[in-house]
Amino acid sequence: MDAIGRPEFDLNDVYAFEARLSAIYPSNNNVRPKIRQQLQVLRDSGYLEFLGDGRYRLRAGGT
C-alpha cells in the first residue's frame, strides 16, 4: 500500500503490482485472487476501509 503513495486507491492501482508479485512468487498462479484476499484481510483488520466499486482508503493508524 505504501508503494501506491496515496491514501485512496482502487483495485487497478494494486493490480499494477501483479507482474512484480508474480516474479516474487512464481509458483502462485492466482495472484489477482490473492491480492483481493489480502485486501479483505487488511480491511477486516482495520488497516483499510472499503469504499465500494473497487475503491479503498487507508485508515489512520488502523484499529
PDB file of N, H, CA, C and O in Angstrom:
ATOM      1  N   MET A   1       0.823  -1.174   0.000  1.00  0.00           N
ATOM      2  CA  MET A   1       0.000   0.000   0.000  1.00  0.00           C
ATOM      3  C   MET A   1       0.880   1.256   0.000  1.00  0.00           C
ATOM      4  O   MET A   1       0.533   2.270  -0.605  1.00  0.00           O
ATOM      5  N   ASP A   2       2.009   1.170   0.680  1.00  0.00           N
ATOM      6  H   ASP A   2       2.291   0.346   1.171  1.00  0.00           H
ATOM      7  CA  ASP A   2       2.902   2.327   0.727  1.00  0.00           C
ATOM      8  C   ASP A   2       3.417   2.702  -0.664  1.00  0.00           C
ATOM      9  O   ASP A   2       3.622   3.881  -0.955  1.00  0.00           O
ATOM     10  N   ALA A   3       3.624   1.712  -1.512  1.00  0.00           N
ATOM     11  H   ALA A   3       3.457   0.754  -1.276  1.00  0.00           H
ATOM     12  CA  ALA A   3       4.165   1.985  -2.850  1.00  0.00           C
ATOM     13  C   ALA A   3       3.171   2.738  -3.731  1.00  0.00           C
ATOM     14  O   ALA A   3       3.578   3.390  -4.692  1.00  0.00           O
ATOM     15  N   ILE A   4       1.896   2.661  -3.426  1.00  0.00           N
ATOM     16  H   ILE A   4       1.566   2.131  -2.645  1.00  0.00           H
ATOM     17  CA  ILE A   4       0.904   3.387  -4.215  1.00  0.00           C
ATOM     18  C   ILE A   4       1.057   4.885  -3.984  1.00  0.00           C
ATOM     19  O   ILE A   4       0.910   5.673  -4.917  1.00  0.00           O
ATOM     20  N   GLY A   5       1.349   5.281  -2.757  1.00  0.00           N
ATOM     21  H   GLY A   5       1.468   4.640  -1.999  1.00  0.00           H
ATOM     22  CA  GLY A   5       1.703   6.661  -2.477  1.00  0.00           C
ATOM     23  C   GLY A   5       0.562   7.620  -2.218  1.00  0.00           C
ATOM     24  O   GLY A   5       0.773   8.832  -2.189  1.00  0.00           O
ATOM     25  N   ARG A   6      -0.636   7.111  -2.030  1.00  0.00           N
ATOM     26  H   ARG A   6      -0.808   6.126  -2.054  1.00  0.00           H
ATOM     27  CA  ARG A   6      -1.756   7.994  -1.689  1.00  0.00           C
ATOM     28  C   ARG A   6      -2.757   7.214  -0.843  1.00  0.00           C
ATOM     29  O   ARG A   6      -2.816   5.987  -0.927  1.00  0.00           O
ATOM     30  N   PRO A   7      -3.537   7.908  -0.039  1.00  0.00           N
ATOM     31  CA  PRO A   7      -4.428   7.214   0.901  1.00  0.00           C
ATOM     32  C   PRO A   7      -5.639   6.549   0.259  1.00  0.00           C
ATOM     33  O   PRO A   7      -6.175   5.594   0.821  1.00  0.00           O
ATOM     34  N   GLU A   8      -6.087   7.025  -0.902  1.00  0.00           N
ATOM     35  H   GLU A   8      -5.651   7.801  -1.358  1.00  0.00           H
ATOM     36  CA  GLU A   8      -7.199   6.386  -1.602  1.00  0.00           C
ATOM     37  C   GLU A   8      -6.696   5.810  -2.902  1.00  0.00           C
ATOM     38  O   GLU A   8      -5.910   6.436  -3.614  1.00  0.00           O
ATOM     39  N   PHE A   9      -7.159   4.605  -3.209  1.00  0.00           N
ATOM     40  H   PHE A   9      -7.797   4.097  -2.631  1.00  0.00           H
ATOM     41  CA  PHE A   9      -6.712   3.911  -4.413  1.00  0.00           C
ATOM     42  C   PHE A   9      -7.790   2.929  -4.828  1.00  0.00           C
ATOM     43  O   PHE A   9      -8.743   2.676  -4.090  1.00  0.00           O
ATOM     44  N   ASP A  10      -7.622   2.381  -6.023  1.00  0.00           N
ATOM     45  H   ASP A  10      -6.848   2.586  -6.622  1.00  0.00           H
ATOM     46  CA  ASP A  10      -8.583   1.378  -6.461  1.00  0.00           C
ATOM     47  C   ASP A  10      -7.866   0.075  -6.780  1.00  0.00           C
ATOM     48  O   ASP A  10      -6.638  -0.008  -6.762  1.00  0.00           O
ATOM     49  N   LEU A  11      -8.661  -0.924  -7.068  1.00  0.00           N
ATOM     50  H   LEU A  11      -9.659  -0.857  -7.083  1.00  0.00           H
ATOM     51  CA  LEU A  11      -8.125  -2.255  -7.299  1.00  0.00           C
ATOM     52  C   LEU A  11      -7.135  -2.271  -8.452  1.00  0.00           C
ATOM     53  O   LEU A  11      -6.149  -3.006  -8.399  1.00  0.00           O
ATOM     54  N   ASN A  12      -7.367  -1.486  -9.486  1.00  0.00           N
ATOM     55  H   ASN A  12      -8.168  -0.888  -9.529  1.00  0.00           H
ATOM     56  CA  ASN A  12      -6.428  -1.441 -10.607  1.00  0.00           C
ATOM     57  C   ASN A  12      -5.066  -0.887 -10.207  1.00  0.00           C
ATOM     58  O   ASN A  12      -4.047  -1.274 -10.780  1.00  0.00           O
ATOM     59  N   ASP A  13      -5.040   0.018  -9.226  1.00  0.00           N
ATOM     60  H   ASP A  13      -5.868   0.332  -8.761  1.00  0.00           H
ATOM     61  CA  ASP A  13      -3.754   0.518  -8.718  1.00  0.00           C
ATOM     62  C   ASP A  13      -2.954  -0.621  -8.099  1.00  0.00           C
ATOM     63  O   ASP A  13      -1.735  -0.688  -8.259  1.00  0.00           O
ATOM     64  N   VAL A  14      -3.633  -1.510  -7.397  1.00  0.00           N
ATOM     65  H   VAL A  14      -4.623  -1.456  -7.266  1.00  0.00           H
ATOM     66  CA  VAL A  14      -2.956  -2.642  -6.764  1.00  0.00           C
ATOM     67  C   VAL A  14      -2.582  -3.684  -7.815  1.00  0.00           C
ATOM     68  O   VAL A  14      -1.509  -4.284  -7.749  1.00  0.00           O
ATOM     69  N   TYR A  15      -3.477  -3.897  -8.789  1.00  0.00           N
ATOM     70  H   TYR A  15      -4.349  -3.410  -8.842  1.00  0.00           H
ATOM     71  CA  TYR A  15      -3.169  -4.843  -9.865  1.00  0.00           C
ATOM     72  C   TYR A  15      -1.940  -4.421 -10.660  1.00  0.00           C
ATOM     73  O   TYR A  15      -1.328  -5.262 -11.319  1.00  0.00           O
ATOM     74  N   ALA A  16      -1.566  -3.175 -10.621  1.00  0.00           N
ATOM     75  H   ALA A  16      -2.063  -2.491 -10.086  1.00  0.00           H
ATOM     76  CA  ALA A  16      -0.368  -2.711 -11.317  1.00  0.00           C
ATOM     77  C   ALA A  16       0.889  -3.402 -10.796  1.00  0.00           C
ATOM     78  O   ALA A  16       1.916  -3.414 -11.475  1.00  0.00           O
ATOM     79  N   PHE A  17       0.817  -3.977  -9.598  1.00  0.00           N
ATOM     80  H   PHE A  17      -0.017  -3.968  -9.047  1.00  0.00           H
ATOM     81  CA  PHE A  17       1.957  -4.676  -8.998  1.00  0.00           C
ATOM     82  C   PHE A  17       1.924  -6.175  -9.291  1.00  0.00           C
ATOM     83  O   PHE A  17       2.758  -6.918  -8.775  1.00  0.00           O
ATOM     84  N   GLU A  18       0.985  -6.625 -10.103  1.00  0.00           N
ATOM     85  H   GLU A  18       0.307  -6.021 -10.523  1.00  0.00           H
ATOM     86  CA  GLU A  18       0.820  -8.053 -10.373  1.00  0.00           C
ATOM     87  C   GLU A  18       2.093  -8.685 -10.938  1.00  0.00           C
ATOM     88  O   GLU A  18       2.492  -9.758 -10.486  1.00  0.00           O
ATOM     89  N   ALA A  19       2.726  -8.053 -11.897  1.00  0.00           N
ATOM     90  H   ALA A  19       2.402  -7.182 -12.264  1.00  0.00           H
ATOM     91  CA  ALA A  19       3.940  -8.623 -12.506  1.00  0.00           C
ATOM     92  C   ALA A  19       5.054  -8.758 -11.470  1.00  0.00           C
ATOM     93  O   ALA A  19       5.760  -9.766 -11.432  1.00  0.00           O
ATOM     94  N   ARG A  20       5.200  -7.742 -10.641  1.00  0.00           N
ATOM     95  H   ARG A  20       4.626  -6.923 -10.672  1.00  0.00           H
ATOM     96  CA  ARG A  20       6.239  -7.790  -9.598  1.00  0.00           C
ATOM     97  C   ARG A  20       5.966  -8.924  -8.613  1.00  0.00           C
ATOM     98  O   ARG A  20       6.875  -9.663  -8.235  1.00  0.00           O
ATOM     99  N   LEU A  21       4.707  -9.054  -8.201  1.00  0.00           N
ATOM    100  H   LEU A  21       3.968  -8.453  -8.508  1.00  0.00           H
ATOM    101  CA  LEU A  21       4.347 -10.122  -7.263  1.00  0.00           C
ATOM    102  C   LEU A  21       4.492 -11.498  -7.901  1.00  0.00           C
ATOM    103  O   LEU A  21       4.910 -12.449  -7.241  1.00  0.00           O
ATOM    104  N   SER A  22       4.148 -11.606  -9.177  1.00  0.00           N
ATOM    105  H   SER A  22       3.808 -10.834  -9.713  1.00  0.00           H
ATOM    106  CA  SER A  22       4.307 -12.883  -9.886  1.00  0.00           C
ATOM    107  C   SER A  22       5.779 -13.282  -9.959  1.00  0.00           C
ATOM    108  O   SER A  22       6.105 -14.467  -9.881  1.00  0.00           O
ATOM    109  N   ALA A  23       6.663 -12.309 -10.106  1.00  0.00           N
ATOM    110  H   ALA A  23       6.399 -11.347 -10.169  1.00  0.00           H
ATOM    111  CA  ALA A  23       8.097 -12.603 -10.142  1.00  0.00           C
ATOM    112  C   ALA A  23       8.604 -13.042  -8.766  1.00  0.00           C
ATOM    113  O   ALA A  23       9.473 -13.908  -8.669  1.00  0.00           O
ATOM    114  N   ILE A  24       8.062 -12.448  -7.715  1.00  0.00           N
ATOM    115  H   ILE A  24       7.355 -11.745  -7.794  1.00  0.00           H
ATOM    116  CA  ILE A  24       8.476 -12.808  -6.352  1.00  0.00           C
ATOM    117  C   ILE A  24       7.932 -14.180  -5.966  1.00  0.00           C
ATOM    118  O   ILE A  24       8.604 -14.950  -5.278  1.00  0.00           O
ATOM    119  N   TYR A  25       6.704 -14.485  -6.415  1.00  0.00           N
ATOM    120  H   TYR A  25       6.159 -13.860  -6.974  1.00  0.00           H
ATOM    121  CA  TYR A  25       6.036 -15.738  -6.078  1.00  0.00           C
ATOM    122  C   TYR A  25       5.685 -16.497  -7.364  1.00  0.00           C
ATOM    123  O   TYR A  25       4.511 -16.594  -7.721  1.00  0.00           O
ATOM    124  N   PRO A  26       6.691 -17.035  -8.059  1.00  0.00           N
ATOM    125  CA  PRO A  26       6.447 -17.646  -9.373  1.00  0.00           C
ATOM    126  C   PRO A  26       5.529 -18.874  -9.346  1.00  0.00           C
ATOM    127  O   PRO A  26       4.922 -19.196 -10.367  1.00  0.00           O
ATOM    128  N   SER A  27       5.415 -19.552  -8.230  1.00  0.00           N
ATOM    129  H   SER A  27       5.908 -19.290  -7.400  1.00  0.00           H
ATOM    130  CA  SER A  27       4.550 -20.733  -8.177  1.00  0.00           C
ATOM    131  C   SER A  27       3.088 -20.375  -7.896  1.00  0.00           C
ATOM    132  O   SER A  27       2.224 -21.251  -7.929  1.00  0.00           O
ATOM    133  N   ASN A  28       2.803 -19.101  -7.622  1.00  0.00           N
ATOM    134  H   ASN A  28       3.506 -18.390  -7.596  1.00  0.00           H
ATOM    135  CA  ASN A  28       1.430 -18.669  -7.382  1.00  0.00           C
ATOM    136  C   ASN A  28       0.783 -18.302  -8.715  1.00  0.00           C
ATOM    137  O   ASN A  28       1.131 -17.298  -9.337  1.00  0.00           O
ATOM    138  N   ASN A  29      -0.152 -19.126  -9.131  1.00  0.00           N
ATOM    139  H   ASN A  29      -0.434 -19.941  -8.625  1.00  0.00           H
ATOM    140  CA  ASN A  29      -0.861 -18.882 -10.387  1.00  0.00           C
ATOM    141  C   ASN A  29      -2.148 -18.100 -10.177  1.00  0.00           C
ATOM    142  O   ASN A  29      -2.941 -17.942 -11.105  1.00  0.00           O
ATOM    143  N   ASN A  30      -2.355 -17.615  -8.974  1.00  0.00           N
ATOM    144  H   ASN A  30      -1.710 -17.743  -8.220  1.00  0.00           H
ATOM    145  CA  ASN A  30      -3.585 -16.904  -8.621  1.00  0.00           C
ATOM    146  C   ASN A  30      -3.277 -15.585  -7.933  1.00  0.00           C
ATOM    147  O   ASN A  30      -3.775 -15.315  -6.840  1.00  0.00           O
ATOM    148  N   VAL A  31      -2.460 -14.770  -8.572  1.00  0.00           N
ATOM    149  H   VAL A  31      -2.055 -14.990  -9.460  1.00  0.00           H
ATOM    150  CA  VAL A  31      -2.004 -13.534  -7.949  1.00  0.00           C
ATOM    151  C   VAL A  31      -3.166 -12.569  -7.718  1.00  0.00           C
ATOM    152  O   VAL A  31      -3.280 -12.005  -6.629  1.00  0.00           O
ATOM    153  N   ARG A  32      -4.020 -12.368  -8.701  1.00  0.00           N
ATOM    154  H   ARG A  32      -3.927 -12.826  -9.585  1.00  0.00           H
ATOM    155  CA  ARG A  32      -5.139 -11.427  -8.514  1.00  0.00           C
ATOM    156  C   ARG A  32      -6.082 -11.864  -7.398  1.00  0.00           C
ATOM    157  O   ARG A  32      -6.459 -11.033  -6.571  1.00  0.00           O
ATOM    158  N   PRO A  33      -6.479 -13.143  -7.342  1.00  0.00           N
ATOM    159  CA  PRO A  33      -7.309 -13.546  -6.204  1.00  0.00           C
ATOM    160  C   PRO A  33      -6.606 -13.346  -4.858  1.00  0.00           C
ATOM    161  O   PRO A  33      -7.244 -12.988  -3.868  1.00  0.00           O
ATOM    162  N   LYS A  34      -5.301 -13.578  -4.826  1.00  0.00           N
ATOM    163  H   LYS A  34      -4.783 -13.869  -5.630  1.00  0.00           H
ATOM    164  CA  LYS A  34      -4.545 -13.381  -3.580  1.00  0.00           C
ATOM    165  C   LYS A  34      -4.498 -11.913  -3.204  1.00  0.00           C
ATOM    166  O   LYS A  34      -4.583 -11.575  -2.024  1.00  0.00           O
ATOM    167  N   ILE A  35      -4.364 -11.040  -4.186  1.00  0.00           N
ATOM    168  H   ILE A  35      -4.295 -11.315  -5.145  1.00  0.00           H
ATOM    169  CA  ILE A  35      -4.393  -9.598  -3.911  1.00  0.00           C
ATOM    170  C   ILE A  35      -5.726  -9.229  -3.279  1.00  0.00           C
ATOM    171  O   ILE A  35      -5.762  -8.530  -2.266  1.00  0.00           O
ATOM    172  N   ARG A  36      -6.823  -9.693  -3.870  1.00  0.00           N
ATOM    173  H   ARG A  36      -6.794 -10.261  -4.693  1.00  0.00           H
ATOM    174  CA  ARG A  36      -8.147  -9.379  -3.318  1.00  0.00           C
ATOM    175  C   ARG A  36      -8.308  -9.948  -1.919  1.00  0.00           C
ATOM    176  O   ARG A  36      -8.883  -9.299  -1.046  1.00  0.00           O
ATOM    177  N   GLN A  37      -7.803 -11.157  -1.702  1.00  0.00           N
ATOM    178  H   GLN A  37      -7.336 -11.684  -2.411  1.00  0.00           H
ATOM    179  CA  GLN A  37      -7.890 -11.769  -0.378  1.00  0.00           C
ATOM    180  C   GLN A  37      -7.142 -10.928   0.655  1.00  0.00           C
ATOM    181  O   GLN A  37      -7.648 -10.686   1.750  1.00  0.00           O
ATOM    182  N   GLN A  38      -5.950 -10.489   0.304  1.00  0.00           N
ATOM    183  H   GLN A  38      -5.539 -10.685  -0.586  1.00  0.00           H
ATOM    184  CA  GLN A  38      -5.159  -9.711   1.261  1.00  0.00           C
ATOM    185  C   GLN A  38      -5.777  -8.338   1.511  1.00  0.00           C
ATOM    186  O   GLN A  38      -5.666  -7.807   2.616  1.00  0.00           O
ATOM    187  N   LEU A  39      -6.421  -7.759   0.512  1.00  0.00           N
ATOM    188  H   LEU A  39      -6.512  -8.190  -0.386  1.00  0.00           H
ATOM    189  CA  LEU A  39      -7.145  -6.505   0.745  1.00  0.00           C
ATOM    190  C   LEU A  39      -8.279  -6.727   1.739  1.00  0.00           C
ATOM    191  O   LEU A  39      -8.542  -5.870   2.583  1.00  0.00           O
ATOM    192  N   GLN A  40      -8.949  -7.867   1.643  1.00  0.00           N
ATOM    193  H   GLN A  40      -8.736  -8.563   0.957  1.00  0.00           H
ATOM    194  CA  GLN A  40     -10.011  -8.186   2.599  1.00  0.00           C
ATOM    195  C   GLN A  40      -9.439  -8.356   4.010  1.00  0.00           C
ATOM    196  O   GLN A  40     -10.033  -7.899   4.987  1.00  0.00           O
ATOM    197  N   VAL A  41      -8.298  -9.007   4.105  1.00  0.00           N
ATOM    198  H   VAL A  41      -7.815  -9.378   3.312  1.00  0.00           H
ATOM    199  CA  VAL A  41      -7.645  -9.188   5.406  1.00  0.00           C
ATOM    200  C   VAL A  41      -7.286  -7.825   5.998  1.00  0.00           C
ATOM    201  O   VAL A  41      -7.515  -7.579   7.182  1.00  0.00           O
ATOM    202  N   LEU A  42      -6.724  -6.945   5.175  1.00  0.00           N
ATOM    203  H   LEU A  42      -6.538  -7.145   4.213  1.00  0.00           H
ATOM    204  CA  LEU A  42      -6.361  -5.607   5.641  1.00  0.00           C
ATOM    205  C   LEU A  42      -7.600  -4.800   6.022  1.00  0.00           C
ATOM    206  O   LEU A  42      -7.565  -4.027   6.980  1.00  0.00           O
ATOM    207  N   ARG A  43      -8.686  -4.972   5.284  1.00  0.00           N
ATOM    208  H   ARG A  43      -8.714  -5.599   4.506  1.00  0.00           H
ATOM    209  CA  ARG A  43      -9.950  -4.311   5.626  1.00  0.00           C
ATOM    210  C   ARG A  43     -10.473  -4.830   6.971  1.00  0.00           C
ATOM    211  O   ARG A  43     -10.848  -4.045   7.842  1.00  0.00           O
ATOM    212  N   ASP A  44     -10.494  -6.150   7.129  1.00  0.00           N
ATOM    213  H   ASP A  44     -10.189  -6.787   6.421  1.00  0.00           H
ATOM    214  CA  ASP A  44     -11.024  -6.749   8.353  1.00  0.00           C
ATOM    215  C   ASP A  44     -10.187  -6.406   9.582  1.00  0.00           C
ATOM    216  O   ASP A  44     -10.700  -6.378  10.700  1.00  0.00           O
ATOM    217  N   SER A  45      -8.901  -6.146   9.372  1.00  0.00           N
ATOM    218  H   SER A  45      -8.484  -6.168   8.463  1.00  0.00           H
ATOM    219  CA  SER A  45      -8.028  -5.793  10.491  1.00  0.00           C
ATOM    220  C   SER A  45      -8.069  -4.300  10.811  1.00  0.00           C
ATOM    221  O   SER A  45      -7.441  -3.849  11.769  1.00  0.00           O
ATOM    222  N   GLY A  46      -8.820  -3.527   9.997  1.00  0.00           N
ATOM    223  H   GLY A  46      -9.330  -3.894   9.219  1.00  0.00           H
ATOM    224  CA  GLY A  46      -8.956  -2.101  10.263  1.00  0.00           C
ATOM    225  C   GLY A  46      -7.914  -1.230   9.602  1.00  0.00           C
ATOM    226  O   GLY A  46      -7.891  -0.020   9.828  1.00  0.00           O
ATOM    227  N   TYR A  47      -7.052  -1.814   8.792  1.00  0.00           N
ATOM    228  H   TYR A  47      -7.071  -2.797   8.609  1.00  0.00           H
ATOM    229  CA  TYR A  47      -5.999  -1.046   8.132  1.00  0.00           C
ATOM    230  C   TYR A  47      -6.541  -0.292   6.923  1.00  0.00           C
ATOM    231  O   TYR A  47      -6.060   0.792   6.592  1.00  0.00           O
ATOM    232  N   LEU A  48      -7.558  -0.878   6.259  1.00  0.00           N
ATOM    233  H   LEU A  48      -7.949  -1.759   6.528  1.00  0.00           H
ATOM    234  CA  LEU A  48      -8.174  -0.280   5.078  1.00  0.00           C
ATOM    235  C   LEU A  48      -9.669  -0.125   5.287  1.00  0.00           C
ATOM    236  O   LEU A  48     -10.282  -0.844   6.077  1.00  0.00           O
ATOM    237  N   GLU A  49     -10.233   0.811   4.578  1.00  0.00           N
ATOM    238  H   GLU A  49      -9.736   1.395   3.937  1.00  0.00           H
ATOM    239  CA  GLU A  49     -11.682   0.968   4.516  1.00  0.00           C
ATOM    240  C   GLU A  49     -12.099   0.712   3.070  1.00  0.00           C
ATOM    241  O   GLU A  49     -11.534   1.301   2.148  1.00  0.00           O
ATOM    242  N   PHE A  50     -13.082  -0.162   2.869  1.00  0.00           N
ATOM    243  H   PHE A  50     -13.540  -0.640   3.618  1.00  0.00           H
ATOM    244  CA  PHE A  50     -13.604  -0.419   1.533  1.00  0.00           C
ATOM    245  C   PHE A  50     -14.679   0.609   1.242  1.00  0.00           C
ATOM    246  O   PHE A  50     -15.640   0.744   1.999  1.00  0.00           O
ATOM    247  N   LEU A  51     -14.516   1.340   0.137  1.00  0.00           N
ATOM    248  H   LEU A  51     -13.735   1.231  -0.478  1.00  0.00           H
ATOM    249  CA  LEU A  51     -15.430   2.420  -0.213  1.00  0.00           C
ATOM    250  C   LEU A  51     -16.487   1.992  -1.222  1.00  0.00           C
ATOM    251  O   LEU A  51     -17.443   2.727  -1.468  1.00  0.00           O
ATOM    252  N   GLY A  52     -16.325   0.823  -1.801  1.00  0.00           N
ATOM    253  H   GLY A  52     -15.548   0.226  -1.601  1.00  0.00           H
ATOM    254  CA  GLY A  52     -17.235   0.341  -2.833  1.00  0.00           C
ATOM    255  C   GLY A  52     -16.636   0.514  -4.212  1.00  0.00           C
ATOM    256  O   GLY A  52     -15.717   1.308  -4.416  1.00  0.00           O
ATOM    257  N   ASP A  53     -17.171  -0.242  -5.156  1.00  0.00           N
ATOM    258  H   ASP A  53     -17.917  -0.887  -4.991  1.00  0.00           H
ATOM    259  CA  ASP A  53     -16.723  -0.169  -6.558  1.00  0.00           C
ATOM    260  C   ASP A  53     -15.211  -0.309  -6.705  1.00  0.00           C
ATOM    261  O   ASP A  53     -14.606   0.373  -7.532  1.00  0.00           O
ATOM    262  N   GLY A  54     -14.596  -1.183  -5.914  1.00  0.00           N
ATOM    263  H   GLY A  54     -15.088  -1.737  -5.242  1.00  0.00           H
ATOM    264  CA  GLY A  54     -13.166  -1.438  -6.040  1.00  0.00           C
ATOM    265  C   GLY A  54     -12.264  -0.354  -5.486  1.00  0.00           C
ATOM    266  O   GLY A  54     -11.069  -0.342  -5.782  1.00  0.00           O
ATOM    267  N   ARG A  55     -12.805   0.560  -4.687  1.00  0.00           N
ATOM    268  H   ARG A  55     -13.775   0.551  -4.446  1.00  0.00           H
ATOM    269  CA  ARG A  55     -12.017   1.662  -4.117  1.00  0.00           C
ATOM    270  C   ARG A  55     -11.764   1.405  -2.644  1.00  0.00           C
ATOM    271  O   ARG A  55     -12.607   0.861  -1.931  1.00  0.00           O
ATOM    272  N   TYR A  56     -10.573   1.815  -2.205  1.00  0.00           N
ATOM    273  H   TYR A  56      -9.889   2.257  -2.784  1.00  0.00           H
ATOM    274  CA  TYR A  56     -10.142   1.622  -0.821  1.00  0.00           C
ATOM    275  C   TYR A  56      -9.524   2.901  -0.284  1.00  0.00           C
ATOM    276  O   TYR A  56      -9.086   3.766  -1.043  1.00  0.00           O
ATOM    277  N   ARG A  57      -9.498   3.004   1.036  1.00  0.00           N
ATOM    278  H   ARG A  57      -9.854   2.302   1.652  1.00  0.00           H
ATOM    279  CA  ARG A  57      -8.845   4.134   1.708  1.00  0.00           C
ATOM    280  C   ARG A  57      -8.060   3.580   2.892  1.00  0.00           C
ATOM    281  O   ARG A  57      -8.563   2.764   3.664  1.00  0.00           O
ATOM    282  N   LEU A  58      -6.820   4.039   3.020  1.00  0.00           N
ATOM    283  H   LEU A  58      -6.411   4.702   2.393  1.00  0.00           H
ATOM    284  CA  LEU A  58      -6.045   3.706   4.210  1.00  0.00           C
ATOM    285  C   LEU A  58      -6.673   4.382   5.418  1.00  0.00           C
ATOM    286  O   LEU A  58      -7.077   5.543   5.355  1.00  0.00           O
ATOM    287  N   ARG A  59      -6.751   3.648   6.510  1.00  0.00           N
ATOM    288  H   ARG A  59      -6.424   2.705   6.561  1.00  0.00           H
ATOM    289  CA  ARG A  59      -7.284   4.232   7.729  1.00  0.00           C
ATOM    290  C   ARG A  59      -6.117   4.714   8.576  1.00  0.00           C
ATOM    291  O   ARG A  59      -5.086   4.045   8.659  1.00  0.00           O
ATOM    292  N   ALA A  60      -6.274   5.842   9.189  1.00  0.00           N
ATOM    293  H   ALA A  60      -7.111   6.385   9.121  1.00  0.00           H
ATOM    294  CA  ALA A  60      -5.207   6.401  10.028  1.00  0.00           C
ATOM    295  C   ALA A  60      -4.947   5.501  11.206  1.00  0.00           C
ATOM    296  O   ALA A  60      -5.793   5.368  12.091  1.00  0.00           O
ATOM    297  N   GLY A  61      -3.787   4.881  11.227  1.00  0.00           N
ATOM    298  H   GLY A  61      -3.101   4.989  10.508  1.00  0.00           H
ATOM    299  CA  GLY A  61      -3.377   4.052  12.352  1.00  0.00           C
ATOM    300  C   GLY A  61      -4.004   2.681  12.416  1.00  0.00           C
ATOM    301  O   GLY A  61      -3.565   1.852  13.213  1.00  0.00           O
ATOM    302  N   GLY A  62      -5.020   2.404  11.605  1.00  0.00           N
ATOM    303  H   GLY A  62      -5.377   3.078  10.958  1.00  0.00           H
ATOM    304  CA  GLY A  62      -5.713   1.110  11.721  1.00  0.00           C
ATOM    305  C   GLY A  62      -6.409   1.006  13.057  1.00  0.00           C
ATOM    306  O   GLY A  62      -6.478   1.980  13.807  1.00  0.00           O
ATOM    307  N   THR A  63      -6.926  -0.176  13.358  1.00  0.00           N
ATOM    308  H   THR A  63      -6.869  -0.967  12.749  1.00  0.00           H
ATOM    309  CA  THR A  63      -7.551  -0.402  14.668  1.00  0.00           C
ATOM    310  C   THR A  63      -7.063  -1.678  15.268  1.00  0.00           C
ATOM    311  O   THR A  63      -7.476  -2.040  16.370  1.00  0.00           O
TER     312      THR A  63
END
